Amino acid sequence: MTESLPIEDLASLPSFHHPAASPDGDAVAVYYDESGRNELHLLDPETGEREQLSDGDVPRNARWPVSWSADGERVYFHMDDGGNEQNDIHAIDRDGGVETVVSMDGQLSLTDVGEDERTLLLGGTAGGQMNLYVHDLESDETEKLTDHDRAAGGGVLDPACERAAYSTNESDDFDNQDVFVVDLDEKRPENLEIGETGAEASPSEFGPDGDTLLVSDNTNDFSRCGVYDFESGDVTWYGDLDADERPVGFTDDGDRFLALRVEDAAISPVVYDVDSGDRETFDLPTGVAAFASSPFLGDERVLLSQTTPSERAALLAYDLETGETETLIEPAYGDIDPDTFVDADYFRFESHDGLDIGAIRYDSGERPSPGIVHVHGGPRAQDFRSFNLYDQFLLSRGYSVLHVNYRGSSGRGREFAERLLSDWGGGEQEDIAAGARLLRDEDWIDEDRVAVMGGSYGGYSAYWQMVQYPELYAAGVAWVGVTDLFDMFENTMPHFQTELMEKYLGTPDENEDLYRERSPVEYVENLDSPLLMIHGVNDRRVPVSQARIFRDALDDAGFEEGDDYEYHELGEEGHGSSDIQQKIRTFEILDDFLDRRL
């Protein structure tokens, strides 16, 4: 059995987020919470020395990335109110001075910084739907660039700051996503018509001369990387189409590009030669590696993070020529023995209809072991073979953990992902239940002590599992989860309304019966085991009304708070948080509930 770890020790382990190399590679901006609070730090990649730049000026929750100004003199960051994600853009200079750069109504995100030192490309919902905006730093004016009914995202600027590339959908096929290019002055978007209608294409980065564009497309099932030539209108495609690959960016000379290869719940960095098409995979342990948002340090070195199920994340500088790595931020373990953390195994199992489903399993060593089915959000996401603090917390308490990458998850190609369209709350929930049965059937699992737990869409799944498969679970934990699809459609942010709700379910007017049939609140009377509900009051993705509606329905059905269910609203918090004190609070609630109920 694993050692039971003190909650505060575990939750307080320092973590870094969103590293970004400066334009000339002399510094790395990175969120780090070694002081007990998330702060922005500057790291010298040559000496490894690190200094704290901010002093409570940045968000407690490190959800949103940072970006350098083109001259390398300051760092842009996103600032919201208590985790509500209604960001404005701020900047902090190398002396610690902070100023507001762009302020607008709704959600605002910085998608690219122009090389001309005056242009910022933004995504914003001030006009309702998520569209692109251009901000001129010299005039301090912001101008709307696109006006699509569907969300526009992934915007990148060309080197001359004359054009922007982005993705959106103007077709009648909700599965579709196209790459558009728009002139910043003329504002007339052009569809590059990459891939077939119904497939998803996205831009990544313009080439160094602006005559090419690094793109992705999943016309042939698995996502692939390509280089679009503006003169010919042709795309050169790369890879062998046997796994999803996502482009990241060109090297400075444009002769190569970086990409990430996703396979069997692991992510491997690769580099492609543009002319030959040769691919080289980085020599790193099996796990999850991710490039920094600005990865190039100069001298052929790139910045990336690397983690495995039992090893916390390290920040690495990787030499593209030699394959040598240098650790810039070591994984922090405090007083905890790193050998305490449990490794995982990846496997596949056959679901109810014969579909092959991927899963990740952790064995706590307890005999017999209680079990937790830990469900990921999204739903277009997946669980990876990476370090997960919540899993290790559960393992230290003796709970074994199972993750199910159900149909609709990413990483298995377009066909697998599209199995969830028009079937939200259908086949994917059968996959989760099949995983729960598989876990219960293990001779080392106590089948009477299995719970389901998840956040966001995983929270939806926890609610759904508890009211549709009550015989499988002795308890459930639903965190920022969806319960009423009508209310969710009405009150979520506009880009989640179209790109999540309409894409998977249509509108409530079109599919009223489906919205009602797949809402967990319609089945509260089936609850047969204790349920813990946790929700942040500032959540704008999944509004807190979702938890309140389910709680009120339980009360109306005769269930009693404290006996049949437990309910917690988290103040100053939105759709989850990386803040240490907020993590401790959530761990304490979870630990107490599972200890008493499971």
C-alpha positions as CSV (number, residue, x, y, z in Angstrom):
1,M,0.0,0.0,0.0
2,T,1.2,3.5,-0.7
3,E,2.0,6.0,2.0
4,S,-0.9,8.3,3.1
5,L,0.4,11.8,2.2
6,P,-0.6,14.9,4.2
7,I,-3.0,17.0,2.1
8,E,-1.1,20.3,2.6
9,D,2.3,18.8,1.7
10,L,0.9,17.2,-1.5
11,A,-1.2,20.2,-2.6
12,S,1.7,22.7,-1.8
13,L,4.3,21.1,-4.1
14,P,5.5,23.9,-6.3
15,S,4.2,23.8,-9.9
16,F,5.1,25.7,-13.0
17,H,2.8,26.7,-15.8
18,H,3.0,28.3,-19.3
19,P,6.7,28.7,-19.8
20,A,7.6,31.1,-22.8
21,A,11.0,32.0,-24.1
22,S,11.7,35.6,-24.9
23,P,12.2,36.7,-28.5
24,D,16.0,36.5,-28.3
25,G,16.0,33.5,-25.9
26,D,17.7,35.3,-23.0
27,A,14.9,34.7,-20.5
28,V,11.9,32.4,-19.9
29,A,8.8,33.8,-18.4
30,V,7.0,31.2,-16.3
31,Y,4.2,31.0,-13.7
32,Y,5.5,29.3,-10.6
33,D,4.0,29.0,-7.1
34,E,7.0,28.2,-4.9
35,S,6.1,31.1,-2.7
36,G,2.6,29.6,-2.0
37,R,0.9,31.8,-4.6
38,N,1.1,31.8,-8.3
39,E,3.6,34.4,-9.5
40,L,5.4,35.3,-12.7
41,H,9.1,34.4,-12.7
42,L,11.9,35.1,-15.1
43,L,14.3,32.2,-15.6
44,D,17.8,32.6,-17.1
45,P,18.2,29.5,-19.4
46,E,22.0,29.7,-19.3
47,T,22.5,29.8,-15.5
48,G,19.2,28.4,-14.3
49,E,18.7,31.4,-12.0
50,R,15.2,32.4,-11.4
51,E,13.7,35.6,-10.0
52,Q,10.1,36.5,-9.0
53,L,8.8,39.3,-11.1
54,S,5.2,39.8,-9.9
55,D,4.0,40.4,-6.4
56,G,0.3,39.4,-6.3
57,D,-0.3,41.1,-9.6
58,V,-1.1,38.0,-11.7
59,P,-4.1,35.6,-11.3
60,R,-4.0,33.1,-8.4
61,N,-5.2,30.5,-10.9
62,A,-2.7,29.9,-13.7
63,R,-5.2,28.8,-16.3
64,W,-4.3,31.3,-19.1
65,P,-0.9,31.5,-20.9
66,V,1.6,34.4,-21.0
67,S,3.3,36.0,-24.0
68,W,6.3,38.2,-24.6
69,S,6.2,41.6,-26.3
70,A,8.0,41.7,-29.6
71,D,10.9,43.7,-28.1
72,G,11.2,41.3,-25.1
73,E,10.8,44.1,-22.6
74,R,7.5,43.0,-21.0
75,V,5.2,40.0,-20.6
76,Y,1.5,40.0,-21.4
77,F,-0.8,38.0,-19.1
78,H,-4.6,37.5,-18.7
79,M,-6.4,38.8,-15.6
80,D,-9.9,37.9,-14.6
81,D,-12.1,38.4,-11.5
82,G,-12.0,35.4,-9.2
83,G,-11.6,32.8,-11.9
84,N,-14.5,34.0,-14.0
85,E,-12.4,33.9,-17.2
86,Q,-13.7,37.3,-18.3
87,N,-10.1,38.3,-19.0
88,D,-8.5,41.6,-19.7
89,I,-4.9,41.8,-21.0
90,H,-2.2,43.2,-18.8
91,A,1.5,43.5,-19.1
92,I,4.4,43.4,-16.6
93,D,7.8,44.8,-17.5
94,R,11.2,43.5,-16.4
95,D,11.2,45.8,-13.4
96,G,7.8,44.6,-12.2
97,G,5.7,47.5,-13.4
98,V,2.2,46.4,-14.3
99,E,-0.4,48.1,-16.6
100,T,-3.7,47.2,-18.3
101,V,-3.2,46.9,-22.1
102,V,-6.6,45.9,-23.4
103,S,-9.9,45.9,-21.6
104,M,-13.2,44.8,-23.2
105,D,-16.5,43.3,-22.1
106,G,-16.7,39.5,-22.0
107,Q,-13.9,37.0,-22.4
108,L,-10.7,38.2,-24.0
109,S,-7.6,36.2,-25.0
110,L,-4.3,37.2,-26.6
111,T,-3.8,34.8,-29.5
112,D,-0.6,36.4,-31.1
113,V,1.9,39.2,-30.7
114,G,3.0,41.0,-33.9
115,E,6.6,41.3,-34.8
116,D,6.1,45.0,-35.7
117,E,6.0,45.7,-31.9
118,R,2.6,47.4,-32.2
119,T,0.0,44.8,-33.2
120,L,-1.8,42.4,-30.9
121,L,-4.3,39.8,-32.2
122,L,-7.1,39.0,-29.8
123,G,-10.1,36.7,-29.4
124,G,-13.1,38.3,-27.7
125,T,-16.8,38.0,-27.0
126,A,-17.6,41.7,-26.6
127,G,-19.8,41.4,-29.7
128,G,-21.5,38.2,-28.5
129,Q,-19.8,35.4,-30.4
130,M,-16.0,34.8,-30.1
131,N,-14.4,36.7,-32.9
132,L,-11.0,38.2,-33.7
133,Y,-9.9,41.8,-32.8
134,V,-6.8,43.8,-33.6
135,H,-5.3,46.1,-31.0
136,D,-2.8,48.8,-32.0
137,L,-0.4,49.5,-29.1
138,E,0.6,52.9,-30.5
139,S,-2.9,54.4,-30.9
140,D,-4.4,52.2,-28.1
141,E,-7.3,51.4,-30.4
142,T,-9.0,48.0,-30.7
143,E,-10.8,47.1,-33.9
144,K,-13.0,44.1,-34.7
145,L,-11.4,42.0,-37.5
146,T,-14.0,39.2,-38.1
147,D,-17.7,38.8,-37.6
148,H,-18.7,35.2,-37.8
149,D,-21.8,33.5,-36.4
150,R,-19.6,30.6,-35.3
151,A,-16.6,31.0,-33.0
152,A,-13.4,32.1,-34.6
153,G,-10.2,31.0,-32.9
154,G,-6.6,30.0,-33.2
155,G,-5.6,33.4,-34.7
156,V,-1.9,33.9,-35.8
157,L,-0.3,36.9,-37.5
158,D,2.0,36.9,-40.5
159,P,5.5,38.4,-40.0
160,A,4.6,41.7,-41.7
161,C,1.4,42.0,-39.5
162,E,-0.7,42.5,-42.7
163,R,-2.7,39.2,-42.5
164,A,-4.1,36.9,-39.9
165,A,-4.9,33.2,-40.2
166,Y,-7.6,31.5,-38.0
167,S,-10.2,28.8,-38.0
168,T,-13.9,28.9,-38.0
169,N,-16.9,27.3,-39.8
170,E,-19.2,28.9,-42.3
171,S,-20.7,25.7,-43.6
172,D,-23.9,24.0,-42.6
173,D,-22.0,21.0,-41.4
174,F,-21.3,21.5,-37.6
175,D,-18.4,19.0,-37.8
176,N,-16.6,21.2,-40.2
177,Q,-13.7,23.7,-39.4
178,D,-11.8,25.6,-42.1
179,V,-8.7,27.8,-42.2
180,F,-9.3,31.4,-43.2
181,V,-6.9,34.3,-43.9
182,V,-7.9,37.9,-43.6
183,D,-6.2,41.1,-44.5
184,L,-6.0,43.4,-41.5
185,D,-7.0,46.4,-43.5
186,E,-9.5,45.0,-46.0
187,K,-11.1,42.6,-43.5
188,R,-12.4,40.2,-46.2
189,P,-11.8,36.7,-45.0
190,E,-10.7,34.0,-47.6
191,N,-11.3,30.3,-47.0
192,L,-8.1,28.4,-48.0
193,E,-10.3,25.3,-48.5
194,I,-7.9,22.9,-46.8
195,G,-9.4,19.5,-46.4
196,E,-12.9,18.2,-47.1
197,T,-16.1,19.6,-45.8
198,G,-16.8,18.0,-42.5
199,A,-13.2,17.7,-41.5
200,E,-11.3,20.1,-39.2
201,A,-8.4,22.2,-40.3
202,S,-6.5,24.8,-38.2
203,P,-3.5,27.1,-38.7
204,S,-0.5,27.0,-36.5
205,E,2.1,29.6,-37.7
206,F,3.1,31.5,-40.8
207,G,6.5,30.7,-42.3
208,P,9.4,33.2,-41.6
209,D,8.8,34.9,-45.0
210,G,5.0,34.9,-44.8
211,D,4.7,32.8,-48.0
212,T,3.7,29.6,-46.2
213,L,1.4,28.5,-43.4
214,L,1.8,25.6,-41.1
215,V,-1.6,23.8,-40.8
216,S,-3.3,20.7,-39.6
217,D,-6.2,18.7,-41.0
218,N,-8.0,15.5,-40.2
219,T,-9.7,14.7,-43.5
220,N,-8.0,11.2,-43.5
221,D,-9.1,10.4,-39.9
222,F,-5.9,11.1,-38.0
223,S,-4.8,14.7,-37.7
224,R,-1.8,15.5,-39.9
225,C,0.6,18.4,-40.3
226,G,1.0,20.3,-43.6
227,V,2.7,23.4,-45.1
228,Y,0.4,25.5,-47.2
229,D,2.0,27.5,-50.1
230,F,0.2,30.8,-50.7
231,E,1.5,31.1,-54.3
232,S,0.4,27.7,-55.5
233,G,-2.5,27.1,-53.1
234,D,-1.1,23.6,-52.5
235,V,-0.4,21.8,-49.3
236,T,2.5,19.5,-48.6
237,W,1.5,16.9,-46.1
238,Y,3.7,15.1,-43.6
239,G,3.6,11.9,-41.6
240,D,2.2,8.4,-42.1
241,L,-1.4,8.9,-40.8
242,D,-1.1,6.2,-38.1
243,A,-1.4,8.6,-35.1
244,D,-2.6,12.1,-34.5
245,E,0.0,14.8,-35.1
246,R,-0.4,18.5,-34.2
247,P,1.9,21.2,-35.7
248,V,3.5,23.6,-33.3
249,G,5.8,26.0,-35.2
250,F,8.6,26.5,-37.7
251,T,12.2,26.8,-36.7
252,D,13.7,30.3,-37.3
253,D,15.0,29.4,-40.8
254,G,11.8,27.7,-41.8
255,D,13.6,24.5,-42.8
256,R,12.0,22.4,-40.1
257,F,8.9,22.5,-37.9
258,L,8.0,21.1,-34.5
259,A,5.0,18.9,-33.9
260,L,3.5,16.7,-31.2
261,R,2.6,13.1,-31.8
262,V,-0.3,11.6,-29.7
263,E,-0.4,7.9,-29.4
264,D,-1.7,5.5,-26.7
265,A,-2.3,8.3,-24.2
266,A,1.2,9.7,-24.5
267,I,2.6,12.7,-26.3
268,S,6.0,12.7,-28.1
269,P,7.7,15.8,-29.6
270,V,8.9,15.4,-33.1
271,V,10.7,17.6,-35.7
272,Y,10.0,17.4,-39.4
273,D,12.4,18.4,-42.2
274,V,10.3,20.6,-44.6
275,D,12.0,19.5,-47.8
276,S,12.6,15.8,-47.2
277,G,9.7,15.1,-44.9
278,D,11.9,13.1,-42.5
279,R,10.7,13.0,-39.0
280,E,12.9,12.8,-35.9
281,T,11.3,11.8,-32.5
282,F,12.8,13.3,-29.3
283,D,14.5,10.8,-27.0
284,L,12.4,11.2,-23.9
285,P,10.6,8.8,-21.5
286,T,7.2,7.7,-22.4
287,G,4.8,10.2,-21.0
288,V,3.6,13.7,-21.9
289,A,5.9,16.3,-23.4
290,A,4.7,19.8,-24.4
291,F,6.5,22.6,-26.1
292,A,6.4,26.1,-24.5
293,S,4.2,28.6,-26.2
294,S,7.4,30.3,-27.4
295,P,9.8,27.4,-27.5
296,F,13.0,28.6,-29.2
297,L,15.9,29.5,-26.9
298,G,18.5,29.9,-29.8
299,D,21.5,27.7,-30.6
300,E,19.1,24.9,-31.7
301,R,17.6,24.5,-28.2
302,V,13.9,24.3,-27.6
303,L,11.9,24.7,-24.4
304,L,9.5,21.9,-23.3
305,S,8.0,20.3,-20.2
306,Q,8.1,16.5,-19.6
307,T,6.2,14.4,-17.2
308,T,5.2,10.7,-16.6
309,P,2.4,9.2,-14.4
310,S,4.8,8.9,-11.4
311,E,7.1,11.9,-12.1
312,R,6.2,15.5,-11.7
313,A,6.8,17.9,-14.6
314,A,10.3,19.1,-15.4
315,L,11.1,22.1,-17.6
316,L,13.7,21.1,-20.2
317,A,15.9,22.6,-22.8
318,Y,16.3,20.1,-25.7
319,D,19.1,20.4,-28.3
320,L,17.7,19.6,-31.7
321,E,21.2,18.7,-33.1
322,T,22.6,16.6,-30.3
323,G,19.4,15.3,-28.6
324,E,20.9,16.3,-25.2
325,T,18.6,17.7,-22.6
326,E,19.2,20.2,-19.8
327,T,16.8,20.5,-16.9
328,L,15.9,24.2,-16.2
329,I,13.3,23.5,-13.5
330,E,13.6,20.3,-11.5
331,P,10.4,18.5,-10.4
332,A,9.7,19.6,-6.8
333,Y,8.9,16.9,-4.2
334,G,9.4,18.8,-0.9
335,D,9.6,16.3,1.9
336,I,7.8,13.6,-0.1
337,D,9.8,10.6,-1.3
338,P,9.4,10.6,-5.1
339,D,9.2,6.8,-5.0
340,T,5.9,7.2,-3.1
341,F,4.1,8.1,-6.4
342,V,2.5,5.3,-8.4
343,D,3.1,4.5,-12.0
344,A,0.2,3.6,-14.4
345,D,-0.4,1.1,-17.1
346,Y,-2.2,1.8,-20.4
347,F,-4.5,-0.8,-21.9
348,R,-7.5,-1.2,-24.2
349,F,-10.7,-3.0,-23.5
350,E,-13.8,-3.9,-25.5
351,S,-16.9,-1.8,-24.7
352,H,-20.5,-2.8,-24.8
353,D,-20.7,-2.7,-28.6
354,G,-17.3,-4.1,-29.4
355,L,-15.6,-0.7,-29.8
356,D,-11.9,-0.6,-28.6
357,I,-11.6,1.8,-25.7
358,G,-8.3,3.0,-24.2
359,A,-7.8,3.2,-20.4
360,I,-5.2,4.1,-17.8
361,R,-5.1,2.1,-14.5
362,Y,-3.3,2.8,-11.2
363,D,-3.0,0.2,-8.5
364,S,-2.7,1.6,-5.0
365,G,-1.5,-1.7,-3.6
366,E,-4.3,-1.9,-1.0
367,R,-6.0,-5.3,-0.8
368,P,-8.8,-5.4,-1.3
369,S,-8.7,-2.0,-2.8
370,P,-11.5,0.6,-3.2
371,G,-11.7,2.0,-6.7
372,I,-12.3,5.4,-8.3
373,V,-13.4,5.7,-11.9
374,H,-12.0,9.2,-12.7
375,V,-13.6,10.6,-15.8
376,H,-12.0,13.3,-18.0
377,G,-13.8,16.5,-19.2
378,G,-14.1,17.9,-22.6
379,P,-15.6,15.8,-24.0
380,R,-13.1,16.4,-26.8
381,A,-10.1,15.7,-24.6
382,Q,-8.4,12.7,-23.1
383,D,-6.5,11.4,-20.1
384,F,-2.8,11.0,-20.6
385,R,0.1,9.1,-19.0
386,S,1.2,12.2,-17.1
387,F,1.5,13.1,-13.4
388,N,-2.0,13.8,-12.0
389,L,-2.0,15.3,-8.5
390,Y,-5.6,14.2,-7.8
391,D,-4.8,10.6,-8.8
392,Q,-1.7,10.5,-6.6
393,F,-3.8,12.0,-3.7
394,L,-6.4,9.2,-4.1
395,L,-3.7,6.5,-4.4
396,S,-2.0,7.7,-1.2
397,R,-5.4,7.0,0.5
398,G,-5.5,3.5,-0.8
399,Y,-7.9,4.0,-3.7
400,S,-7.0,2.5,-7.1
401,V,-7.9,4.6,-10.1
402,L,-9.2,4.0,-13.6
403,H,-9.4,6.5,-16.4
404,V,-11.5,5.7,-19.5
405,N,-10.8,7.5,-22.8
406,Y,-14.4,7.0,-24.0
407,R,-15.7,7.5,-27.6
408,G,-15.5,11.2,-28.4
409,S,-12.1,11.6,-26.8
410,S,-9.3,13.1,-28.7
411,G,-6.1,11.3,-29.7
412,R,-7.8,8.4,-31.7
413,G,-8.7,10.2,-34.9
414,R,-11.7,12.0,-36.3
415,E,-13.9,9.0,-36.7
416,F,-13.5,8.0,-33.0
417,A,-14.1,11.6,-31.9
418,E,-17.3,12.0,-34.0
419,R,-18.9,9.0,-32.4
420,L,-20.2,11.3,-29.7
421,L,-21.9,13.8,-32.1
422,S,-25.7,13.7,-31.6
423,D,-25.2,11.1,-28.8
424,W,-24.1,13.2,-25.8
425,G,-24.9,11.1,-22.8
426,G,-25.1,7.9,-24.9
427,G,-22.4,5.6,-26.1
428,E,-19.6,7.3,-24.1
429,Q,-21.5,6.7,-20.9
430,E,-21.8,3.1,-21.8
431,D,-18.0,3.1,-22.2
432,I,-17.5,4.6,-18.8
433,A,-19.9,2.0,-17.2
434,A,-18.1,-0.8,-19.1
435,G,-14.8,0.5,-17.5
436,A,-16.4,0.5,-14.1
437,R,-17.6,-3.1,-14.5
438,L,-14.1,-4.1,-15.6
439,L,-12.6,-2.5,-12.5
440,R,-15.2,-4.1,-10.2
441,D,-14.4,-7.5,-11.7
442,E,-10.7,-7.3,-10.7
443,D,-10.1,-9.8,-7.9
444,W,-8.1,-7.2,-6.0
445,I,-10.9,-4.6,-6.1
446,D,-13.6,-4.3,-3.4
447,E,-16.6,-4.1,-5.7
448,D,-18.7,-2.7,-2.9
449,R,-16.4,0.3,-2.6
450,V,-16.2,1.8,-6.2
451,A,-17.0,5.5,-6.8
452,V,-17.1,7.7,-9.9
453,M,-15.6,11.2,-10.0
454,G,-15.1,13.9,-12.6
455,G,-15.0,17.6,-13.4
456,S,-16.7,19.6,-16.1
457,Y,-17.9,17.1,-18.7
458,G,-16.4,14.5,-16.3
459,G,-18.8,16.1,-13.7
460,Y,-21.6,15.6,-16.2
461,S,-20.5,12.0,-16.5
462,A,-20.4,11.5,-12.7
463,Y,-23.9,12.8,-12.4
464,W,-25.1,10.6,-15.3
465,Q,-23.4,7.5,-14.0
466,M,-24.9,8.0,-10.5
467,V,-28.5,8.2,-11.9
468,Q,-28.2,5.8,-14.8
469,Y,-25.9,3.1,-13.4
470,P,-26.6,3.3,-9.6
471,E,-25.8,-0.4,-9.1
472,L,-22.1,0.2,-10.1
473,Y,-21.2,2.9,-7.5
474,A,-21.1,3.3,-3.8
475,A,-20.5,7.0,-4.1
476,G,-20.0,9.8,-6.6
477,V,-18.2,13.1,-6.9
478,A,-19.4,15.7,-9.4
479,W,-17.2,18.8,-9.7
480,V,-18.3,21.8,-11.9
481,G,-20.5,19.4,-13.8
482,V,-23.5,19.8,-16.2
483,T,-26.9,18.6,-15.0
484,D,-29.5,20.5,-17.1
485,L,-28.7,20.9,-20.8
486,F,-31.4,23.5,-21.3
487,D,-29.9,25.8,-18.6
488,M,-26.4,25.1,-19.8
489,F,-27.3,26.2,-23.4
490,E,-29.0,29.3,-22.1
491,N,-26.2,30.5,-19.7
492,T,-22.8,29.3,-20.9
493,M,-20.5,31.6,-22.9
494,P,-21.5,32.0,-26.6
495,H,-18.5,30.0,-28.0
496,F,-19.4,27.1,-25.8
497,Q,-23.0,27.4,-26.8
498,T,-22.2,26.9,-30.5
499,E,-19.0,24.9,-30.5
500,L,-20.0,22.5,-27.7
501,M,-23.8,22.4,-27.3
502,E,-25.0,22.9,-30.8
503,K,-22.2,20.8,-32.3
504,Y,-23.0,17.8,-30.1
505,L,-26.7,18.2,-29.5
506,G,-28.2,20.8,-31.9
507,T,-30.3,23.6,-30.3
508,P,-33.0,23.0,-27.6
509,D,-35.6,24.1,-30.1
510,E,-34.4,21.6,-32.7
511,N,-33.9,18.7,-30.3
512,E,-36.0,19.3,-27.2
513,D,-36.5,15.7,-26.4
514,L,-32.8,14.9,-26.7
515,Y,-32.0,17.8,-24.3
516,R,-34.4,16.5,-21.8
517,E,-33.5,12.8,-22.2
518,R,-29.8,13.4,-21.7
519,S,-30.0,15.8,-18.7
520,P,-29.1,14.1,-15.4
521,V,-31.5,16.3,-13.5
522,E,-34.4,14.4,-15.1
523,Y,-33.4,11.2,-13.2
524,V,-32.6,12.4,-9.7
525,E,-35.0,9.8,-8.2
526,N,-32.6,7.1,-9.3
527,L,-29.8,8.3,-7.0
528,D,-29.0,5.4,-4.7
529,S,-25.6,6.3,-3.2
530,P,-24.1,9.4,-1.5
531,L,-23.2,12.2,-4.0
532,L,-20.8,15.0,-3.4
533,M,-21.4,18.2,-5.5
534,I,-18.7,20.9,-5.8
535,H,-19.0,24.0,-7.9
536,G,-17.2,27.3,-8.2
537,V,-19.5,30.3,-7.9
538,N,-17.6,32.2,-10.6
539,D,-17.7,29.5,-13.3
540,R,-18.8,30.9,-16.6
541,R,-18.2,27.7,-18.7
542,V,-20.5,25.6,-16.6
543,P,-22.5,28.1,-14.5
544,V,-23.1,27.3,-10.8
545,S,-26.8,27.2,-11.6
546,Q,-26.1,23.7,-12.9
547,A,-25.3,22.4,-9.4
548,R,-28.1,24.4,-7.8
549,I,-30.7,23.0,-10.2
550,F,-29.6,19.4,-9.3
551,R,-29.6,20.2,-5.6
552,D,-33.1,21.7,-5.7
553,A,-34.4,18.7,-7.7
554,L,-33.0,16.3,-5.0
555,D,-34.7,18.3,-2.3
556,D,-38.0,18.3,-4.2
557,A,-37.6,14.5,-4.7
558,G,-37.3,14.0,-0.9
559,F,-33.5,13.5,-0.6
560,E,-31.8,15.1,2.4
561,E,-28.7,17.2,2.3
562,G,-26.1,15.7,4.6
563,D,-27.5,12.2,4.4
564,D,-28.1,11.5,0.7
565,Y,-25.9,14.2,-0.8
566,E,-23.4,16.9,0.2
567,Y,-23.1,20.3,-1.5
568,H,-20.2,22.8,-1.6
569,E,-20.0,26.1,-3.5
570,L,-16.5,27.5,-3.7
571,G,-16.2,31.3,-3.5
572,E,-13.6,33.2,-5.6
573,E,-13.2,30.2,-7.9
574,G,-14.4,29.4,-11.4
575,H,-14.0,26.4,-13.5
576,G,-11.3,24.8,-11.3
577,S,-8.1,26.3,-10.0
578,S,-4.4,25.7,-9.7
579,D,-4.1,27.9,-6.6
580,I,-2.5,26.1,-3.7
581,Q,-5.0,27.2,-1.0
582,Q,-7.9,26.4,-3.3
583,K,-6.5,23.0,-4.1
584,I,-6.1,22.3,-0.4
585,R,-9.7,23.2,0.2
586,T,-10.9,20.9,-2.5
587,F,-8.7,18.1,-1.3
588,E,-10.0,18.4,2.2
589,I,-13.6,18.3,1.1
590,L,-12.9,15.3,-1.1
591,D,-10.8,13.4,1.5
592,D,-13.5,13.9,4.2
593,F,-16.3,12.7,1.9
594,L,-14.5,9.6,0.6
595,D,-13.3,8.6,4.0
596,R,-16.8,8.7,5.4
597,R,-18.7,7.4,2.4
598,L,-16.4,4.9,0.8
